[in-house]
Amino acid sequence: MGNCLLSTWYAPAIQDGLTDSRIRILIVDDHQIVADALAALLNQQPDMMVVGHSASVADCAERVMELLPDVLIVDFRLNDGTGTDAVFAMRGMGCKAKVIFLSRDDGESAHFAALEAGASAFIHKSRATAELIDAVRSTAEGGTLFEPTTIAAMVNTRREADRQRERLTPREKEILGLMAGGTSSRDIATALGISYYTVRTHIRSLGVKLACHSKLAVVLRARELALVN
């Protein structure tokens, strides 16, 4: 099937000379089973039709111009990029469709990226199907599932994260990378040609700057800030 679904998925925009008023949906997901299940669910709704499927960032822009969807349901993680990459590619082609991100990634950075991409909703894949159906109807009508207070909280959190990143020195970032790889303090000292006590001083400084009280907490916070993998 490649990047397209079965022909029964597709419905033309015009039928018998009349405009079809159903919500046209394009699914962007690299898991065919997930895409098939979503299509089956949404096509059961009398006011919805899945017009197609894209499995990658590479071909989503072409698909969106061909199929002219009203709503995009986009997996946040794709094989050749992210859902935000896909959305920006489609926006670059002039696509004005509303966007719903659907993902197993429920982290703060994923939610913020969805906001930056102009998404109207971010739904975890574990949520009930009724929530997704309601989200499609709401976003198609111009609504959003992001509460203003939630948006404000995420913006403030992101600003604080940016401030924490900016406070770190190049040496501290270097030590963070080694810590994240499981390197001991003494081995870090050897690798960088500095004393063990200097390493300990840097680690204490990292704890203060990242508001953490242990080496493990420092590494976890560094991962949240995308300072290390």
DRENTITOR-239476 format. One record per atom (N, C-alpha, C): x, y, z; residue in one letter. Coordinates in steps of 0.1 Angstrom, whole numbers, padded with zeros to 4 digits, always signed. Layout:
XYZa ...
//
This chain:
+0008-0012+0000m +0000+0000+0000m +0008+0013+0000m +0022+0011+0003g +0030+0023+0004g +0025+0033+0014g +0025+0046+0009n +0020+0056+0018n +0006+0059+0017n -0002+0051+0009c -0016+0054+0007c -0024+0043+0014c -0036+0046+0017l -0045+0036+0023l -0053+0030+0012l -0062+0020+0016l -0071+0014+0007l -0080+0024+0000l -0084+0021-0012s -0092+0031-0020s -0105+0034-0012s -0110+0025-0004t -0122+0028+0004t -0121+0040+0013t -0108+0043+0016w -0106+0055+0025w -0110+0068+0018w -0109+0069+0005y -0110+0081-0001y -0124+0085-0005y -0126+0098-0004a -0139+0103-0009a -0137+0117-0015a -0143+0119-0027p -0140+0132-0034p -0147+0144-0027p -0141+0155-0030a -0146+0168-0024a -0160+0171-0030a -0163+0167-0042i -0175+0170-0049i -0182+0157-0053i -0195+0155-0049q -0202+0143-0053q -0215+0147-0059q -0218+0142-0071d -0230+0145-0078d -0233+0160-0079d -0222+0168-0081g -0224+0182-0083g -0226+0190-0070g -0226+0183-0058l -0228+0190-0045l -0216+0189-0037l -0213+0199-0029t -0202+0199-0020t -0204+0190-0008t -0195+0181-0006d -0196+0173+0006d -0193+0180+0018d -0201+0181+0028s -0199+0189+0040s -0192+0182+0051s -0188+0169+0049r -0181+0162+0060r -0167+0168+0062r -0162+0166+0074i -0149+0171+0077i -0138+0162+0070i -0130+0168+0062r -0120+0160+0055r -0107+0159+0064r -0103+0146+0066i -0092+0144+0075i -0080+0137+0068i -0068+0142+0070l -0056+0135+0065l -0048+0130+0078l -0045+0117+0078i -0037+0111+0089i -0022+0111+0085i -0014+0116+0093v +0001+0115+0091v +0007+0107+0102v +0010+0094+0099d +0014+0085+0109d +0022+0074+0102d +0034+0070+0107d +0042+0060+0100d +0039+0046+0105d +0029+0044+0113h +0024+0031+0117h +0011+0028+0110h +0012+0019+0100q +0000+0016+0091q -0011+0011+0099q -0009+0002+0109i -0019-0004+0118i -0027+0008+0125i -0019+0017+0130v -0026+0028+0138v -0034+0037+0128v -0028+0039+0116a -0036+0047+0106a -0048+0040+0102a -0048+0027+0100d -0060+0020+0096d -0070+0020+0107d -0066+0019+0119a -0076+0019+0130a -0082+0033+0132a -0074+0043+0130l -0080+0057+0131l -0090+0059+0120l -0086+0055+0108a -0095+0056+0096a -0108+0049+0098a -0108+0037+0103a -0120+0029+0106a -0129+0037+0116a -0122+0042+0126l -0130+0049+0137l -0136+0062+0132l -0129+0070+0125l -0134+0083+0120l -0144+0082+0109l -0142+0072+0100n -0151+0070+0089n -0165+0065+0094n -0166+0061+0106q -0179+0057+0112q -0187+0069+0116q -0181+0080+0117q -0188+0093+0121q -0195+0099+0108q -0207+0102+0109p -0215+0107+0098p -0210+0120+0092p -0203+0128+0100d -0198+0141+0096d -0183+0141+0093d -0177+0129+0092m -0162+0129+0089m -0159+0119+0078m -0148+0122+0071m -0142+0112+0062m -0127+0114+0061m -0120+0102+0062v -0106+0102+0061v -0103+0102+0046v -0096+0112+0041v -0093+0113+0026v -0080+0107+0022v -0071+0104+0032g -0059+0098+0029g -0049+0097+0040g -0037+0093+0037h -0027+0090+0047h -0013+0093+0042h -0005+0099+0050s +0009+0101+0047s +0017+0095+0058s +0028+0088+0054a +0036+0081+0064a +0049+0088+0067a +0052+0100+0062s +0065+0106+0064s +0064+0121+0062s +0074+0128+0067v +0075+0142+0065v +0078+0145+0050v +0085+0136+0043a +0089+0138+0030a +0078+0139+0020a +0067+0132+0022d +0056+0132+0012d +0043+0139+0017d +0043+0144+0030c +0031+0149+0035c +0026+0162+0028c +0036+0171+0024a +0032+0183+0017a +0025+0181+0004a +0030+0171-0004e +0024+0167-0016e +0010+0162-0014e +0009+0153-0004r -0004+0147-0001r -0015+0157+0003r -0010+0167+0011v -0020+0177+0016v -0025+0186+0005v -0017+0189-0005m -0021+0197-0016m -0030+0189-0026m -0028+0176-0026e -0036+0168-0035e -0050+0165-0028e -0051+0164-0015l -0063+0159-0008l -0071+0170-0001l -0065+0182+0001l -0071+0193+0007l -0079+0190+0019l -0073+0185+0030p -0080+0182+0042p -0084+0194+0050p -0094+0193+0059d -0098+0203+0068d -0090+0202+0081d -0087+0189+0085v -0080+0186+0097v -0069+0176+0095v -0058+0179+0101l -0046+0169+0101l -0045+0163+0114l -0044+0149+0114i -0041+0142+0127i -0027+0137+0125i -0018+0142+0133v -0003+0140+0130v +0003+0133+0142v +0010+0122+0140d +0018+0116+0150d +0030+0125+0153d +0033+0126+0166f +0044+0136+0169f +0058+0130+0165f +0059+0117+0164r +0072+0111+0161r +0071+0103+0148r +0078+0107+0137l +0078+0100+0124l +0092+0095+0121l +0093+0086+0112n +0105+0079+0109n +0116+0089+0104n +0112+0099+0097d +0121+0108+0091d +0120+0123+0096d +0115+0124+0108g +0114+0137+0115g +0103+0137+0125g +0099+0149+0128t +0088+0150+0138t +0075+0155+0132t +0065+0155+0140g +0052+0160+0135g +0053+0175+0132g +0060+0182+0140t +0062+0196+0137t +0069+0199+0124t +0079+0190+0121d +0085+0191+0107d +0075+0189+0096d +0066+0180+0098a +0055+0177+0088a +0046+0189+0087a +0042+0194+0098v +0033+0206+0098v +0039+0218+0091v +0052+0221+0095f +0058+0232+0088f +0060+0230+0073f +0062+0218+0069a +0063+0215+0055a +0050+0217+0048a +0039+0213+0054m +0026+0215+0048m +0022+0230+0049m +0026+0237+0059r +0023+0251+0060r +0030+0258+0048r +0042+0254+0046g +0050+0259+0035g +0044+0258+0021g +0035+0248+0020m +0027+0246+0007m +0014+0254+0007m +0012+0262+0018g -0001+0269+0019g -0012+0262+0026g -0009+0251+0032c -0020+0244+0039c -0025+0251+0051c -0039+0253+0052k -0045+0260+0063k -0053+0251+0072k -0051+0238+0070a -0059+0228+0078a -0055+0229+0093a -0065+0226+0102k -0063+0226+0116k -0055+0213+0119k -0047+0214+0130v -0038+0203+0134v -0041+0197+0147v -0042+0184+0148i -0042+0177+0161i -0030+0168+0161i -0022+0169+0172f -0011+0160+0174f -0016+0148+0182f -0012+0137+0178l -0015+0124+0185l -0002+0117+0188l +0001+0114+0200s +0014+0108+0203s +0014+0101+0217s +0024+0092+0218r +0027+0086+0231r +0036+0095+0239r +0042+0105+0233d +0051+0114+0240d +0043+0125+0247d +0043+0125+0260d +0034+0134+0267d +0043+0144+0275d +0055+0146+0271g +0064+0155+0277g +0061+0170+0275g +0066+0178+0283e +0064+0192+0282e +0069+0198+0269e +0081+0193+0265s +0087+0198+0253s +0079+0195+0240s +0072+0183+0241a +0063+0179+0230a +0051+0188+0229a +0045+0191+0240h +0034+0200+0241h +0037+0214+0236h +0049+0219+0240f +0053+0232+0236f +0056+0233+0221f +0062+0222+0216a +0065+0221+0201a +0052+0222+0193a +0041+0215+0199a +0028+0215+0192a +0022+0229+0192a +0024+0236+0203l +0019+0250+0203l +0026+0258+0193l +0040+0257+0192e +0048+0265+0183e +0044+0262+0168e +0039+0249+0166a +0035+0245+0152a +0021+0250+0149a +0014+0256+0159g +0001+0261+0157g -0010+0250+0158g -0007+0240+0165a -0017+0229+0167a -0029+0234+0176a -0040+0228+0173s -0052+0231+0181s -0054+0221+0192s -0048+0210+0192a -0049+0200+0202a -0037+0190+0203a -0035+0185+0214f -0024+0175+0216f -0030+0164+0224f -0032+0152+0219i -0039+0141+0225i -0030+0129+0227i -0029+0124+0239h -0021+0112+0241h -0028+0100+0235h -0020+0090+0230k -0026+0079+0223k -0034+0070+0232k -0032+0071+0245s -0039+0063+0255s -0053+0068+0258s -0056+0080+0253r -0069+0086+0256r -0080+0079+0249r -0092+0081+0254a -0104+0074+0248a -0106+0080+0234a -0112+0071+0225t -0114+0075+0211t -0124+0086+0210t -0134+0087+0220a -0144+0098+0220a -0137+0111+0221a -0126+0112+0228e -0118+0125+0229e -0113+0129+0216e -0108+0120+0208l -0103+0123+0195l -0114+0128+0186l -0125+0121+0186i -0136+0125+0178i -0141+0139+0181i -0142+0142+0194d -0146+0155+0198d -0136+0165+0194d -0123+0162+0195a -0113+0171+0191a -0114+0175+0176a -0116+0165+0168v -0118+0167+0153v -0129+0177+0151v -0140+0175+0157r -0152+0184+0155r -0148+0198+0160r -0142+0199+0172s -0139+0212+0178s -0129+0220+0170s -0119+0213+0165t -0108+0220+0158t -0113+0224+0144t -0121+0216+0138a -0127+0219+0125a -0135+0232+0125a -0141+0234+0137e -0149+0246+0138e -0141+0258+0143e -0128+0256+0145g -0119+0267+0149g -0116+0267+0164g -0120+0257+0171g -0117+0256+0185g -0103+0251+0188g -0100+0252+0201t -0087+0247+0206t -0089+0240+0219t -0081+0230+0221l -0081+0222+0234l -0070+0227+0243l -0063+0237+0239f -0053+0242+0248f -0059+0254+0256f -0060+0252+0269e -0065+0263+0278e -0055+0274+0279e -0060+0287+0279p -0051+0298+0281p -0042+0297+0293p -0047+0292+0304t -0038+0290+0316t -0027+0280+0313t -0030+0270+0306t -0020+0260+0302t -0010+0265+0293t -0014+0273+0283i -0004+0279+0274i +0005+0289+0282i -0001+0297+0291a +0007+0306+0299a +0017+0299+0307a +0013+0287+0314a +0022+0280+0322a +0033+0274+0314a +0030+0268+0302m +0041+0263+0294m +0051+0273+0289m +0046+0285+0286v +0055+0296+0281v +0064+0300+0292v +0059+0301+0304n +0067+0305+0316n +0077+0294+0319n +0073+0281+0318t +0082+0270+0320t +0093+0270+0310t +0090+0273+0297r +0100+0273+0287r +0110+0285+0289r +0105+0296+0293r +0114+0307+0296r +0124+0304+0307r +0119+0297+0317e +0128+0294+0328e +0138+0283+0324e +0134+0274+0315a +0143+0264+0310a +0153+0271+0301a +0149+0280+0293d +0159+0288+0285d +0169+0295+0294d +0165+0301+0305r +0174+0308+0314r +0184+0298+0320r +0179+0286+0324q +0188+0276+0330q +0198+0271+0320q +0194+0269+0307r +0204+0265+0297r +0215+0276+0295r +0210+0289+0295e +0219+0300+0292e +0230+0301+0304e +0226+0297+0316r +0235+0299+0327r +0247+0289+0327r +0245+0278+0320l +0256+0268+0320l +0268+0272+0311l +0280+0269+0317t +0292+0272+0309t +0295+0260+0300t +0303+0263+0289p +0307+0252+0280p +0313+0240+0288p +0321+0242+0298r +0327+0231+0306r +0316+0223+0313r +0306+0230+0319e +0296+0223+0326e +0287+0215+0316e +0285+0220+0304k +0278+0212+0294k +0286+0200+0290k +0299+0201+0289e +0308+0190+0286e +0307+0179+0297e +0307+0184+0309i +0307+0174+0321i +0293+0168+0321i +0283+0175+0318l +0269+0169+0317l +0268+0158+0308l +0274+0160+0296g +0274+0150+0286g +0280+0137+0290g +0292+0138+0297l +0299+0126+0303l +0291+0120+0314l +0285+0128+0323m +0276+0123+0333m +0265+0115+0328m +0258+0120+0317a +0247+0113+0311a +0251+0100+0305a +0263+0099+0301g +0268+0086+0295g +0273+0076+0306g +0271+0080+0319g +0274+0071+0329g +0289+0072+0334g +0296+0082+0330t +0310+0083+0333t +0311+0088+0348t +0320+0082+0356s +0322+0085+0370s +0329+0099+0371s +0328+0105+0382s +0335+0118+0384s +0350+0117+0382s +0356+0106+0387r +0370+0104+0386r +0374+0102+0371r +0366+0095+0364d +0369+0092+0350d +0367+0105+0342d +0357+0113+0346i +0355+0126+0339i +0367+0135+0341i +0373+0135+0353a +0385+0143+0356a +0396+0138+0347a +0398+0125+0346t +0409+0120+0337t +0406+0123+0322t +0394+0122+0318a +0391+0125+0304a +0393+0139+0300a +0390+0148+0310l +0391+0163+0307l +0405+0169+0311l +0413+0161+0318g +0426+0166+0323g +0425+0176+0334g +0415+0174+0342i +0413+0183+0354i +0412+0175+0366i +0413+0181+0378s +0413+0174+0390s +0399+0169+0394s +0398+0159+0402y +0386+0153+0407y +0378+0164+0414y +0385+0172+0422y +0378+0182+0430y +0372+0193+0422y +0379+0196+0410t +0373+0205+0401t +0360+0200+0395t +0360+0187+0392v +0348+0181+0386v +0337+0182+0397v +0340+0179+0409r +0330+0180+0420r +0325+0194+0421r +0333+0204+0420t +0329+0218+0420t +0319+0221+0409t +0322+0216+0397h +0313+0218+0385h +0300+0211+0387h +0300+0199+0393i +0288+0192+0395i +0279+0199+0406i +0285+0204+0416r +0278+0212+0426r +0272+0225+0419r +0279+0231+0411s +0274+0243+0404s +0262+0239+0395s +0263+0228+0388l +0252+0223+0380l +0240+0221+0388l +0242+0215+0400g +0230+0213+0409g +0223+0226+0413g +0231+0236+0415v +0226+0249+0419v +0218+0255+0407v +0225+0255+0396k +0219+0262+0384k +0206+0255+0379k +0206+0241+0380l +0195+0234+0375l +0185+0230+0386l +0187+0236+0399a +0178+0234+0410a +0176+0219+0413a +0187+0212+0413c +0187+0197+0416c +0196+0194+0428c +0193+0183+0435h +0200+0179+0447h +0208+0166+0446h +0209+0161+0434s +0217+0148+0432s +0222+0148+0418s +0232+0139+0416k +0237+0138+0402k +0226+0132+0393k +0219+0123+0398l +0208+0117+0389l +0198+0128+0385l +0194+0136+0395a +0184+0146+0392a +0190+0156+0382a +0203+0159+0383v +0209+0168+0373v +0209+0163+0359v +0211+0150+0358v +0211+0143+0345v +0197+0143+0339v +0187+0140+0348l +0173+0140+0343l +0168+0154+0339l +0172+0164+0347r +0169+0177+0343r +0175+0181+0330r +0188+0177+0328a +0195+0181+0316a +0188+0174+0304a +0182+0162+0305r +0175+0156+0295r +0162+0164+0292r +0156+0168+0302e +0143+0176+0300e +0146+0189+0292e +0158+0194+0294l +0162+0207+0288l +0168+0204+0274l +0169+0191+0270a +0175+0187+0257a +0190+0191+0257a +0197+0191+0269l +0211+0194+0269l +0219+0181+0266l +0213+0170+0269v +0219+0157+0266v +0209+0148+0261v +0213+0137+0255n +0203+0127+0249n +0199+0117+0260n 
//
